[in-house]
């Protein structure tokens, strides 16, 4: 039962709201002024506070400010007989949920209260989710506790309950399919199919039949009707991995499915209607592909309703020890070994490595290391890290001397970073996409660094 506090110096208004809200099933308390209201807030937590704007000594706006200090979780609705746009704006700036005139319609008023309480419940659920996830190292099958990954977890939670299409962006090996699966498993569709298709892993002449199916006799070898993956995913989620690889003709057909929720089987004349949520992923820059005419603009905007960017592993180094421990335990069990840890120096080598293959490459390195290891911990000699991508190749960068007055490390690092990015842009003839590839970072990461460093 939701708890509501009514604060009003008008006894008649207090009694009216008390009776009305109690009939609606709420647990109602009343206070005759702001001072009494604050005392009640200190003793009891209220989901919603309904307060008059004009009261003696402390008005509704000042009371609202005090409530936010005493009980920040409580939502506040202000009621006044003297409505003005200026006061309404001020109330909303101070954190009021809504601002209502006293000659309100009862049905609309109770609807506002229901919406406020539902909103408060969602905010509390989100706050609890963040607290829980900050004390964890995983979300579904995704491993990581860095600030970057916590943002991804929070976004997954927010989009899971919606039906909006999602576009997951990230380099190969960052775990895009795991993110898609986490969205599905936290959504109302979790008990329905989750169907995965790699758009770049199926020959173009077979891809259409895989997606949409075909009728018997529609082509040589079609000996029976075959449903496509969109039919198999009915009621659930379809994950289109590497969607940028779709050929133009299939981009048109996919656009129809996205817009109209219907499609035709190969050889068919009857529209098939499906309720499917589409989650797409790519490691390519779709915006650039749209500009070049390689990907349909209308399809891009239909798929990219909610974008989620997965940072590469080299930009979330805090996750390397957690992932390493997880993979060591996983493959130690799989290979029947008693390896539980990794040597400090071996972990340092991993922390210095750039991981062009991201989490998938780290998993491969640890799997191989555990298979080869004969001691109780993973040692450096069994890591088999490519020295070409190791930080060791930059050891030739030296500072001749540190002045007596010292130097600003952040300024020196920024200078070095600015020089490296400048060289990459020069080599790529100004193409940021090519420069990002040369520096082995994402396009978004390069753009952020350029803006941060003020590179013209």
MARNUTI-468923 format. One record per residue (C-alpha): residue number from 1; residue in three letters; x, y, z. Coordinates in steps of 0.05 Angstrom, whole numbers. Last residue first. Layout:
BEGIN
<r n="NUM" res="ALA" x="X" y="Y" z="Z"/>
...
***
This chain:
BEGIN
<r n="456" res="UNK" x="832" y="422" z="-700"/>
<r n="455" res="UNK" x="855" y="381" z="-641"/>
<r n="454" res="UNK" x="824" y="408" z="-577"/>
<r n="453" res="UNK" x="849" y="352" z="-533"/>
<r n="452" res="UNK" x="780" y="333" z="-507"/>
<r n="451" res="UNK" x="748" y="341" z="-576"/>
<r n="450" res="UNK" x="800" y="298" z="-610"/>
<r n="449" res="UNK" x="797" y="247" z="-554"/>
<r n="448" res="UNK" x="721" y="241" z="-559"/>
<r n="447" res="UNK" x="725" y="233" z="-635"/>
<r n="446" res="UNK" x="778" y="179" z="-627"/>
<r n="445" res="UNK" x="735" y="142" z="-576"/>
<r n="444" res="UNK" x="674" y="146" z="-621"/>
<r n="443" res="UNK" x="713" y="118" z="-680"/>
<r n="442" res="UNK" x="736" y="60" z="-637"/>
<r n="441" res="UNK" x="810" y="50" z="-621"/>
<r n="440" res="UNK" x="865" y="11" z="-656"/>
<r n="439" res="UNK" x="907" y="73" z="-670"/>
<r n="438" res="UNK" x="910" y="57" z="-744"/>
<r n="437" res="UNK" x="836" y="38" z="-745"/>
<r n="436" res="UNK" x="818" y="104" z="-710"/>
<r n="435" res="UNK" x="858" y="142" z="-762"/>
<r n="434" res="UNK" x="822" y="105" z="-818"/>
<r n="433" res="UNK" x="754" y="127" z="-789"/>
<r n="432" res="UNK" x="780" y="197" z="-774"/>
<r n="431" res="UNK" x="800" y="207" z="-847"/>
<r n="430" res="UNK" x="845" y="268" z="-849"/>
<r n="429" res="UNK" x="896" y="241" z="-899"/>
<r n="428" res="UNK" x="901" y="175" z="-860"/>
<r n="427" res="UNK" x="975" y="187" z="-847"/>
<r n="426" res="UNK" x="963" y="258" z="-825"/>
<r n="425" res="UNK" x="905" y="237" z="-780"/>
<r n="424" res="UNK" x="950" y="183" z="-749"/>
<r n="423" res="UNK" x="1007" y="232" z="-739"/>
<r n="422" res="UNK" x="960" y="282" z="-706"/>
<r n="421" res="UNK" x="933" y="227" z="-661"/>
<r n="420" res="UNK" x="1004" y="210" z="-639"/>
<r n="419" res="UNK" x="1023" y="283" z="-627"/>
<r n="418" res="UNK" x="960" y="298" z="-587"/>
<r n="417" res="UNK" x="971" y="235" z="-545"/>
<r n="416" res="UNK" x="1043" y="257" z="-530"/>
<r n="415" res="UNK" x="1021" y="327" z="-511"/>
<r n="414" res="UNK" x="964" y="300" z="-469"/>
<r n="413" res="UNK" x="1013" y="254" z="-433"/>
<r n="412" res="UNK" x="1060" y="312" z="-420"/>
<r n="411" res="UNK" x="1004" y="356" z="-395"/>
<r n="410" res="UNK" x="979" y="301" z="-349"/>
<r n="409" res="UNK" x="1049" y="289" z="-322"/>
<r n="408" res="UNK" x="1060" y="362" z="-304"/>
<r n="407" res="UNK" x="1134" y="373" z="-296"/>
<r n="406" res="UNK" x="1183" y="382" z="-239"/>
<r n="405" res="UNK" x="1217" y="446" z="-213"/>
<r n="404" res="UNK" x="1284" y="412" z="-219"/>
<r n="403" res="UNK" x="1270" y="394" z="-292"/>
<r n="402" res="UNK" x="1258" y="321" z="-311"/>
<r n="401" res="UNK" x="1308" y="300" z="-365"/>
<r n="400" res="UNK" x="1313" y="264" z="-431"/>
<r n="399" res="UNK" x="1242" y="239" z="-432"/>
<r n="398" res="UNK" x="1236" y="173" z="-468"/>
<r n="397" res="UNK" x="1192" y="140" z="-520"/>
<r n="396" res="UNK" x="1233" y="79" z="-541"/>
<r n="395" res="UNK" x="1192" y="36" z="-493"/>
<r n="394" res="UNK" x="1132" y="42" z="-539"/>
<r n="393" res="UNK" x="1138" y="-30" z="-564"/>
<r n="392" res="UNK" x="1131" y="-54" z="-492"/>
<r n="391" res="UNK" x="1058" y="-31" z="-492"/>
<r n="390" res="UNK" x="1042" y="-96" z="-527"/>
<r n="389" res="UNK" x="1008" y="-102" z="-594"/>
<r n="388" res="UNK" x="1071" y="-125" z="-632"/>
<r n="387" res="UNK" x="1090" y="-167" z="-572"/>
<r n="386" res="UNK" x="1034" y="-215" z="-588"/>
<r n="385" res="UNK" x="1017" y="-249" z="-522"/>
<r n="384" res="UNK" x="1034" y="-323" z="-514"/>
<r n="383" res="UNK" x="1010" y="-326" z="-442"/>
<r n="382" res="UNK" x="1048" y="-390" z="-424"/>
<r n="381" res="UNK" x="1115" y="-357" z="-407"/>
<r n="380" res="UNK" x="1079" y="-308" z="-360"/>
<r n="379" res="UNK" x="1056" y="-360" z="-310"/>
<r n="378" res="UNK" x="984" y="-382" z="-296"/>
<r n="377" res="UNK" x="980" y="-410" z="-226"/>
<r n="376" res="UNK" x="979" y="-480" z="-195"/>
<r n="375" res="UNK" x="1035" y="-506" z="-240"/>
<r n="374" res="UNK" x="1029" y="-548" z="-304"/>
<r n="373" res="UNK" x="1002" y="-494" z="-351"/>
<r n="372" res="UNK" x="991" y="-510" z="-424"/>
<r n="371" res="UNK" x="915" y="-517" z="-423"/>
<r n="370" res="UNK" x="909" y="-459" z="-374"/>
<r n="369" res="UNK" x="950" y="-415" z="-420"/>
<r n="368" res="UNK" x="911" y="-434" z="-482"/>
<r n="367" res="UNK" x="844" y="-418" z="-449"/>
<r n="366" res="UNK" x="873" y="-354" z="-419"/>
<r n="365" res="UNK" x="897" y="-328" z="-487"/>
<r n="364" res="UNK" x="831" y="-347" z="-521"/>
<r n="363" res="UNK" x="790" y="-313" z="-467"/>
<r n="362" res="UNK" x="832" y="-250" z="-474"/>
<r n="361" res="UNK" x="822" y="-252" z="-550"/>
<r n="360" res="UNK" x="746" y="-257" z="-542"/>
<r n="359" res="UNK" x="748" y="-200" z="-492"/>
<r n="358" res="UNK" x="780" y="-152" z="-542"/>
<r n="357" res="UNK" x="812" y="-178" z="-607"/>
<r n="356" res="UNK" x="857" y="-116" z="-612"/>
<r n="355" res="UNK" x="876" y="-130" z="-540"/>
<r n="354" res="UNK" x="923" y="-71" z="-524"/>
<r n="353" res="UNK" x="969" y="-108" z="-475"/>
<r n="352" res="UNK" x="997" y="-73" z="-415"/>
<r n="351" res="UNK" x="945" y="-101" z="-367"/>
<r n="350" res="UNK" x="957" y="-171" z="-395"/>
<r n="349" res="UNK" x="1032" y="-164" z="-382"/>
<r n="348" res="UNK" x="1018" y="-139" z="-312"/>
<r n="347" res="UNK" x="974" y="-201" z="-300"/>
<r n="346" res="UNK" x="1033" y="-246" z="-320"/>
<r n="345" res="UNK" x="1077" y="-207" z="-272"/>
<r n="344" res="UNK" x="1029" y="-215" z="-214"/>
<r n="343" res="UNK" x="1022" y="-290" z="-227"/>
<r n="342" res="UNK" x="953" y="-316" z="-246"/>
<r n="341" res="UNK" x="902" y="-353" z="-202"/>
<r n="340" res="UNK" x="860" y="-415" z="-189"/>
<r n="339" res="UNK" x="893" y="-471" z="-228"/>
<r n="338" res="UNK" x="871" y="-539" z="-202"/>
<r n="337" res="UNK" x="861" y="-572" z="-270"/>
<r n="336" res="UNK" x="805" y="-615" z="-298"/>
<r n="335" res="UNK" x="807" y="-583" z="-367"/>
<r n="334" res="UNK" x="737" y="-553" z="-363"/>
<r n="333" res="UNK" x="743" y="-535" z="-289"/>
<r n="332" res="UNK" x="809" y="-498" z="-301"/>
<r n="331" res="UNK" x="778" y="-469" z="-364"/>
<r n="330" res="UNK" x="723" y="-433" z="-326"/>
<r n="329" res="UNK" x="764" y="-415" z="-265"/>
<r n="328" res="UNK" x="819" y="-383" z="-308"/>
<r n="327" res="UNK" x="766" y="-349" z="-351"/>
<r n="326" res="UNK" x="732" y="-316" z="-291"/>
<r n="325" res="UNK" x="799" y="-295" z="-260"/>
<r n="324" res="UNK" x="821" y="-263" z="-326"/>
<r n="323" res="UNK" x="754" y="-228" z="-334"/>
<r n="322" res="UNK" x="759" y="-196" z="-265"/>
<r n="321" res="UNK" x="833" y="-177" z="-275"/>
<r n="320" res="UNK" x="818" y="-147" z="-344"/>
<r n="319" res="UNK" x="756" y="-108" z="-324"/>
<r n="318" res="UNK" x="794" y="-49" z="-295"/>
<r n="317" res="UNK" x="828" y="-40" z="-363"/>
<r n="316" res="UNK" x="764" y="-11" z="-392"/>
<r n="315" res="UNK" x="788" y="27" z="-453"/>
<r n="314" res="UNK" x="834" y="-30" z="-476"/>
<r n="313" res="UNK" x="775" y="-77" z="-471"/>
<r n="312" res="UNK" x="736" y="-40" z="-525"/>
<r n="311" res="UNK" x="675" y="0" z="-503"/>
<r n="310" res="UNK" x="606" y="-28" z="-520"/>
<r n="309" res="UNK" x="562" y="26" z="-550"/>
<r n="308" res="UNK" x="486" y="18" z="-541"/>
<r n="307" res="UNK" x="442" y="54" z="-592"/>
<r n="306" res="UNK" x="367" y="61" z="-581"/>
<r n="305" res="UNK" x="324" y="74" z="-643"/>
<r n="304" res="UNK" x="382" y="54" z="-688"/>
<r n="303" res="UNK" x="345" y="0" z="-728"/>
<r n="302" res="UNK" x="293" y="47" z="-758"/>
<r n="301" res="UNK" x="344" y="102" z="-767"/>
<r n="300" res="UNK" x="391" y="56" z="-805"/>
<r n="299" res="UNK" x="334" y="28" z="-847"/>
<r n="298" res="UNK" x="315" y="97" z="-871"/>
<r n="297" res="UNK" x="388" y="114" z="-887"/>
<r n="296" res="UNK" x="399" y="51" z="-928"/>
<r n="295" res="UNK" x="470" y="25" z="-924"/>
<r n="294" res="UNK" x="526" y="30" z="-975"/>
<r n="293" res="UNK" x="506" y="99" z="-999"/>
<r n="292" res="UNK" x="572" y="131" z="-977"/>
<r n="291" res="UNK" x="537" y="174" z="-925"/>
<r n="290" res="UNK" x="498" y="113" z="-900"/>
<r n="289" res="UNK" x="563" y="74" z="-894"/>
<r n="288" res="UNK" x="594" y="131" z="-854"/>
<r n="287" res="UNK" x="535" y="129" z="-806"/>
<r n="286" res="UNK" x="540" y="53" z="-803"/>
<r n="285" res="UNK" x="611" y="55" z="-776"/>
<r n="284" res="UNK" x="628" y="-19" z="-772"/>
<r n="283" res="UNK" x="630" y="-68" z="-714"/>
<r n="282" res="UNK" x="556" y="-82" z="-721"/>
<r n="281" res="UNK" x="497" y="-104" z="-680"/>
<r n="280" res="UNK" x="422" y="-109" z="-689"/>
<r n="279" res="UNK" x="365" y="-122" z="-640"/>
<r n="278" res="UNK" x="297" y="-132" z="-671"/>
<r n="277" res="UNK" x="235" y="-146" z="-629"/>
<r n="276" res="UNK" x="188" y="-193" z="-664"/>
<r n="275" res="UNK" x="112" y="-193" z="-671"/>
<r n="274" res="UNK" x="101" y="-226" z="-738"/>
<r n="273" res="UNK" x="53" y="-219" z="-796"/>
<r n="272" res="UNK" x="61" y="-264" z="-858"/>
<r n="271" res="UNK" x="38" y="-232" z="-923"/>
<r n="270" res="UNK" x="11" y="-283" z="-973"/>
<r n="269" res="UNK" x="42" y="-287" z="-1042"/>
<r n="268" res="UNK" x="97" y="-337" z="-1029"/>
<r n="267" res="UNK" x="155" y="-360" z="-1073"/>
<r n="266" res="UNK" x="206" y="-337" z="-1022"/>
<r n="265" res="UNK" x="167" y="-323" z="-959"/>
<r n="264" res="UNK" x="135" y="-255" z="-955"/>
<r n="263" res="UNK" x="142" y="-205" z="-899"/>
<r n="262" res="UNK" x="102" y="-167" z="-847"/>
<r n="261" res="UNK" x="116" y="-125" z="-785"/>
<r n="260" res="UNK" x="101" y="-63" z="-826"/>
<r n="259" res="UNK" x="160" y="-17" z="-812"/>
<r n="258" res="UNK" x="214" y="-66" z="-788"/>
<r n="257" res="UNK" x="192" y="-122" z="-834"/>
<r n="256" res="UNK" x="190" y="-74" z="-893"/>
<r n="255" res="UNK" x="259" y="-47" z="-876"/>
<r n="254" res="UNK" x="285" y="-119" z="-875"/>
<r n="253" res="UNK" x="262" y="-128" z="-947"/>
<r n="252" res="UNK" x="297" y="-65" z="-970"/>
<r n="251" res="UNK" x="361" y="-83" z="-933"/>
<r n="250" res="UNK" x="356" y="-152" z="-965"/>
<r n="249" res="UNK" x="363" y="-122" z="-1035"/>
<r n="248" res="UNK" x="420" y="-77" z="-1012"/>
<r n="247" res="UNK" x="464" y="-135" z="-985"/>
<r n="246" res="UNK" x="466" y="-143" z="-909"/>
<r n="245" res="UNK" x="538" y="-138" z="-883"/>
<r n="244" res="UNK" x="522" y="-78" z="-839"/>
<r n="243" res="UNK" x="477" y="-123" z="-797"/>
<r n="242" res="UNK" x="538" y="-155" z="-766"/>
<r n="241" res="UNK" x="494" y="-194" z="-717"/>
<r n="240" res="UNK" x="419" y="-192" z="-729"/>
<r n="239" res="UNK" x="389" y="-214" z="-663"/>
<r n="238" res="UNK" x="316" y="-235" z="-666"/>
<r n="237" res="UNK" x="274" y="-228" z="-604"/>
<r n="236" res="UNK" x="210" y="-262" z="-581"/>
<r n="235" res="UNK" x="137" y="-265" z="-600"/>
<r n="234" res="UNK" x="154" y="-297" z="-667"/>
<r n="233" res="UNK" x="228" y="-316" z="-669"/>
<r n="232" res="UNK" x="215" y="-378" z="-712"/>
<r n="231" res="UNK" x="175" y="-336" z="-761"/>
<r n="230" res="UNK" x="232" y="-285" z="-767"/>
<r n="229" res="UNK" x="281" y="-343" z="-773"/>
<r n="228" res="UNK" x="247" y="-369" z="-836"/>
<r n="227" res="UNK" x="196" y="-424" z="-841"/>
<r n="226" res="UNK" x="209" y="-479" z="-892"/>
<r n="225" res="UNK" x="158" y="-508" z="-939"/>
<r n="224" res="UNK" x="181" y="-573" z="-971"/>
<r n="223" res="UNK" x="225" y="-598" z="-1028"/>
<r n="222" res="UNK" x="258" y="-531" z="-1042"/>
<r n="221" res="UNK" x="318" y="-561" z="-1078"/>
<r n="220" res="UNK" x="309" y="-522" z="-1142"/>
<r n="219" res="UNK" x="268" y="-460" z="-1127"/>
<r n="218" res="UNK" x="198" y="-441" z="-1103"/>
<r n="217" res="UNK" x="178" y="-514" z="-1105"/>
<r n="216" res="UNK" x="157" y="-517" z="-1031"/>
<r n="215" res="UNK" x="151" y="-448" z="-1002"/>
<r n="214" res="UNK" x="208" y="-407" z="-972"/>
<r n="213" res="UNK" x="236" y="-379" z="-907"/>
<r n="212" res="UNK" x="243" y="-305" z="-889"/>
<r n="211" res="UNK" x="311" y="-298" z="-855"/>
<r n="210" res="UNK" x="344" y="-363" z="-876"/>
<r n="209" res="UNK" x="313" y="-359" z="-946"/>
<r n="208" res="UNK" x="340" y="-289" z="-954"/>
<r n="207" res="UNK" x="410" y="-308" z="-929"/>
<r n="206" res="UNK" x="420" y="-366" z="-977"/>
<r n="205" res="UNK" x="441" y="-328" z="-1040"/>
<r n="204" res="UNK" x="481" y="-278" z="-998"/>
<r n="203" res="UNK" x="524" y="-333" z="-967"/>
<r n="202" res="UNK" x="516" y="-336" z="-891"/>
<r n="201" res="UNK" x="569" y="-311" z="-842"/>
<r n="200" res="UNK" x="561" y="-236" z="-852"/>
<r n="199" res="UNK" x="488" y="-232" z="-830"/>
<r n="198" res="UNK" x="503" y="-274" z="-768"/>
<r n="197" res="UNK" x="435" y="-297" z="-744"/>
<r n="196" res="UNK" x="413" y="-305" z="-672"/>
<r n="195" res="UNK" x="343" y="-324" z="-648"/>
<r n="194" res="UNK" x="318" y="-312" z="-577"/>
<r n="193" res="UNK" x="252" y="-349" z="-572"/>
<r n="192" res="UNK" x="198" y="-332" z="-520"/>
<r n="191" res="UNK" x="204" y="-338" z="-445"/>
<r n="190" res="UNK" x="245" y="-274" z="-440"/>
<r n="189" res="UNK" x="196" y="-233" z="-480"/>
<r n="188" res="UNK" x="176" y="-188" z="-421"/>
<r n="187" res="UNK" x="249" y="-165" z="-422"/>
<r n="186" res="UNK" x="309" y="-181" z="-377"/>
<r n="185" res="UNK" x="327" y="-243" z="-417"/>
<r n="184" res="UNK" x="322" y="-206" z="-483"/>
<r n="183" res="UNK" x="366" y="-148" z="-462"/>
<r n="182" res="UNK" x="417" y="-196" z="-433"/>
<r n="181" res="UNK" x="418" y="-235" z="-498"/>
<r n="180" res="UNK" x="432" y="-172" z="-538"/>
<r n="179" res="UNK" x="488" y="-154" z="-490"/>
<r n="178" res="UNK" x="517" y="-224" z="-496"/>
<r n="177" res="UNK" x="514" y="-218" z="-572"/>
<r n="176" res="UNK" x="554" y="-153" z="-570"/>
<r n="175" res="UNK" x="609" y="-183" z="-528"/>
<r n="174" res="UNK" x="670" y="-140" z="-544"/>
<r n="173" res="UNK" x="701" y="-191" z="-591"/>
<r n="172" res="UNK" x="694" y="-151" z="-655"/>
<r n="171" res="UNK" x="690" y="-77" z="-642"/>
<r n="170" res="UNK" x="627" y="-45" z="-615"/>
<r n="169" res="UNK" x="558" y="-18" z="-632"/>
<r n="168" res="UNK" x="493" y="-49" z="-609"/>
<r n="167" res="UNK" x="431" y="-23" z="-646"/>
<r n="166" res="UNK" x="366" y="-31" z="-608"/>
<r n="165" res="UNK" x="295" y="-33" z="-633"/>
<r n="164" res="UNK" x="243" y="-6" z="-584"/>
<r n="163" res="UNK" x="195" y="-55" z="-550"/>
<r n="162" res="UNK" x="211" y="-28" z="-481"/>
<r n="161" res="UNK" x="223" y="-67" z="-417"/>
<r n="160" res="UNK" x="295" y="-84" z="-436"/>
<r n="159" res="UNK" x="314" y="-12" z="-453"/>
<r n="158" res="UNK" x="325" y="12" z="-382"/>
<r n="157" res="UNK" x="359" y="-50" z="-355"/>
<r n="156" res="UNK" x="406" y="-53" z="-415"/>
<r n="155" res="UNK" x="423" y="21" z="-405"/>
<r n="154" res="UNK" x="441" y="8" z="-332"/>
<r n="153" res="UNK" x="485" y="-51" z="-352"/>
<r n="152" res="UNK" x="521" y="-9" z="-405"/>
<r n="151" res="UNK" x="534" y="47" z="-354"/>
<r n="150" res="UNK" x="562" y="-5" z="-306"/>
<r n="149" res="UNK" x="606" y="-29" z="-363"/>
<r n="148" res="UNK" x="640" y="39" z="-370"/>
<r n="147" res="UNK" x="648" y="47" z="-295"/>
<r n="146" res="UNK" x="686" y="-19" z="-293"/>
<r n="145" res="UNK" x="653" y="-80" z="-262"/>
<r n="144" res="UNK" x="659" y="-132" z="-318"/>
<r n="143" res="UNK" x="632" y="-199" z="-340"/>
<r n="142" res="UNK" x="571" y="-205" z="-385"/>
<r n="141" res="UNK" x="534" y="-272" z="-379"/>
<r n="140" res="UNK" x="475" y="-241" z="-341"/>
<r n="139" res="UNK" x="505" y="-179" z="-310"/>
<r n="138" res="UNK" x="572" y="-192" z="-278"/>
<r n="137" res="UNK" x="623" y="-167" z="-226"/>
<r n="136" res="UNK" x="574" y="-151" z="-171"/>
<r n="135" res="UNK" x="572" y="-98" z="-116"/>
<r n="134" res="UNK" x="559" y="-42" z="-166"/>
<r n="133" res="UNK" x="504" y="-86" z="-196"/>
<r n="132" res="UNK" x="465" y="-88" z="-131"/>
<r n="131" res="UNK" x="469" y="-13" z="-119"/>
<r n="130" res="UNK" x="451" y="2" z="-192"/>
<r n="129" res="UNK" x="391" y="-46" z="-189"/>
<r n="128" res="UNK" x="367" y="-16" z="-123"/>
<r n="127" res="UNK" x="368" y="54" z="-155"/>
<r n="126" res="UNK" x="331" y="28" z="-216"/>
<r n="125" res="UNK" x="278" y="-6" z="-174"/>
<r n="124" res="UNK" x="270" y="58" z="-133"/>
<r n="123" res="UNK" x="262" y="99" z="-196"/>
<r n="122" res="UNK" x="211" y="50" z="-224"/>
<r n="121" res="UNK" x="170" y="52" z="-160"/>
<r n="120" res="UNK" x="172" y="128" z="-160"/>
<r n="119" res="UNK" x="146" y="129" z="-231"/>
<r n="118" res="UNK" x="89" y="82" z="-213"/>
<r n="117" res="UNK" x="72" y="127" z="-154"/>
<r n="116" res="UNK" x="72" y="189" z="-197"/>
<r n="115" res="UNK" x="30" y="157" z="-251"/>
<r n="114" res="UNK" x="-21" y="134" z="-200"/>
<r n="113" res="UNK" x="-24" y="204" z="-170"/>
<r n="112" res="UNK" x="-34" y="236" z="-238"/>
<r n="111" res="UNK" x="-91" y="187" z="-252"/>
<r n="110" res="UNK" x="-123" y="205" z="-185"/>
<r n="109" res="UNK" x="-121" y="279" z="-206"/>
<r n="108" res="UNK" x="-148" y="266" z="-275"/>
<r n="107" res="UNK" x="-207" y="228" z="-246"/>
<r n="106" res="UNK" x="-219" y="282" z="-192"/>
<r n="105" res="UNK" x="-218" y="340" z="-242"/>
<r n="104" res="UNK" x="-179" y="396" z="-209"/>
<r n="103" res="UNK" x="-207" y="461" z="-182"/>
<r n="102" res="UNK" x="-148" y="465" z="-136"/>
<r n="101" res="UNK" x="-97" y="475" z="-193"/>
<r n="100" res="UNK" x="-42" y="423" z="-201"/>
<r n="99" res="UNK" x="34" y="425" z="-204"/>
<r n="98" res="UNK" x="72" y="360" z="-217"/>
<r n="97" res="UNK" x="132" y="318" z="-196"/>
<r n="96" res="UNK" x="163" y="377" z="-159"/>
<r n="95" res="UNK" x="239" y="379" z="-163"/>
<r n="94" res="UNK" x="258" y="452" z="-148"/>
<r n="93" res="UNK" x="258" y="466" z="-223"/>
<r n="92" res="UNK" x="187" y="439" z="-227"/>
<r n="91" res="UNK" x="163" y="486" z="-173"/>
<r n="90" res="UNK" x="197" y="546" z="-205"/>
<r n="89" res="UNK" x="165" y="531" z="-272"/>
<r n="88" res="UNK" x="97" y="525" z="-239"/>
<r n="87" res="UNK" x="107" y="590" z="-201"/>
<r n="86" res="UNK" x="123" y="627" z="-266"/>
<r n="85" res="UNK" x="65" y="596" z="-303"/>
<r n="84" res="UNK" x="16" y="619" z="-250"/>
<r n="83" res="UNK" x="-38" y="582" z="-211"/>
<r n="82" res="UNK" x="-71" y="614" z="-151"/>
<r n="81" res="UNK" x="-115" y="560" z="-121"/>
<r n="80" res="UNK" x="-55" y="516" z="-111"/>
<r n="79" res="UNK" x="-35" y="443" z="-106"/>
<r n="78" res="UNK" x="38" y="419" z="-108"/>
<r n="77" res="UNK" x="55" y="346" z="-121"/>
<r n="76" res="UNK" x="118" y="319" z="-87"/>
<r n="75" res="UNK" x="154" y="253" z="-97"/>
<r n="74" res="UNK" x="189" y="222" z="-38"/>
<r n="73" res="UNK" x="258" y="191" z="-48"/>
<r n="72" res="UNK" x="295" y="255" z="-25"/>
<r n="71" res="UNK" x="264" y="251" z="45"/>
<r n="70" res="UNK" x="296" y="302" z="92"/>
<r n="69" res="UNK" x="335" y="344" z="41"/>
<r n="68" res="UNK" x="284" y="339" z="-15"/>
<r n="67" res="UNK" x="229" y="353" z="36"/>
<r n="66" res="UNK" x="263" y="418" z="55"/>
<r n="65" res="UNK" x="262" y="444" z="-16"/>
<r n="64" res="UNK" x="188" y="424" z="-24"/>
<r n="63" res="UNK" x="171" y="460" z="41"/>
<r n="62" res="UNK" x="203" y="523" z="13"/>
<r n="61" res="UNK" x="161" y="516" z="-50"/>
<r n="60" res="UNK" x="97" y="500" z="-11"/>
<r n="59" res="UNK" x="102" y="561" z="35"/>
<r n="58" res="UNK" x="133" y="562" z="104"/>
<r n="57" res="UNK" x="105" y="612" z="155"/>
<r n="56" res="UNK" x="32" y="606" z="134"/>
<r n="55" res="UNK" x="13" y="563" z="74"/>
<r n="54" res="UNK" x="4" y="579" z="0"/>
<r n="53" res="UNK" x="28" y="522" z="-45"/>
<r n="52" res="UNK" x="-14" y="466" z="-15"/>
<r n="51" res="UNK" x="22" y="399" z="-9"/>
<r n="50" res="UNK" x="13" y="328" z="-35"/>
<r n="49" res="UNK" x="71" y="283" z="-13"/>
<r n="48" res="UNK" x="82" y="216" z="-46"/>
<r n="47" res="UNK" x="120" y="152" z="-27"/>
<r n="46" res="UNK" x="124" y="173" z="46"/>
<r n="45" res="UNK" x="179" y="152" z="95"/>
<r n="44" res="UNK" x="162" y="161" z="168"/>
<r n="43" res="UNK" x="192" y="198" z="228"/>
<r n="42" res="UNK" x="230" y="253" z="192"/>
<r n="41" res="UNK" x="174" y="261" z="141"/>
<r n="40" res="UNK" x="124" y="270" z="198"/>
<r n="39" res="UNK" x="165" y="326" z="228"/>
<r n="38" res="UNK" x="170" y="358" z="159"/>
<r n="37" res="UNK" x="94" y="357" z="151"/>
<r n="36" res="UNK" x="84" y="388" z="220"/>
<r n="35" res="UNK" x="129" y="446" z="200"/>
<r n="34" res="UNK" x="96" y="452" z="131"/>
<r n="33" res="UNK" x="26" y="460" z="159"/>
<r n="32" res="UNK" x="-38" y="422" z="179"/>
<r n="31" res="UNK" x="-9" y="352" z="168"/>
<r n="30" res="UNK" x="-46" y="291" z="142"/>
<r n="29" res="UNK" x="-32" y="217" z="134"/>
<r n="28" res="UNK" x="-60" y="171" z="80"/>
<r n="27" res="UNK" x="-48" y="97" z="67"/>
<r n="26" res="UNK" x="-75" y="90" z="-4"/>
<r n="25" res="UNK" x="-133" y="46" z="-28"/>
<r n="24" res="UNK" x="-170" y="94" z="-73"/>
<r n="23" res="UNK" x="-222" y="104" z="-18"/>
<r n="22" res="UNK" x="-165" y="128" z="27"/>
<r n="21" res="UNK" x="-146" y="178" z="-27"/>
<r n="20" res="UNK" x="-216" y="209" z="-30"/>
<r n="19" res="UNK" x="-227" y="210" z="46"/>
<r n="18" res="UNK" x="-159" y="241" z="62"/>
<r n="17" res="UNK" x="-163" y="289" z="2"/>
<r n="16" res="UNK" x="-231" y="316" z="27"/>
<r n="15" res="UNK" x="-207" y="319" z="100"/>
<r n="14" res="UNK" x="-145" y="359" z="82"/>
<r n="13" res="UNK" x="-184" y="406" z="36"/>
<r n="12" res="UNK" x="-235" y="420" z="92"/>
<r n="11" res="UNK" x="-180" y="432" z="143"/>
<r n="10" res="UNK" x="-146" y="484" z="99"/>
<r n="9" res="UNK" x="-74" y="490" z="124"/>
<r n="8" res="UNK" x="-53" y="436" z="76"/>
<r n="7" res="UNK" x="-2" y="379" z="77"/>
<r n="6" res="UNK" x="-26" y="311" z="52"/>
<r n="5" res="UNK" x="23" y="253" z="63"/>
<r n="4" res="UNK" x="15" y="191" z="19"/>
<r n="3" res="UNK" x="38" y="119" z="33"/>
<r n="2" res="UNK" x="30" y="67" z="-22"/>
<r n="1" res="UNK" x="0" y="0" z="0"/>
***
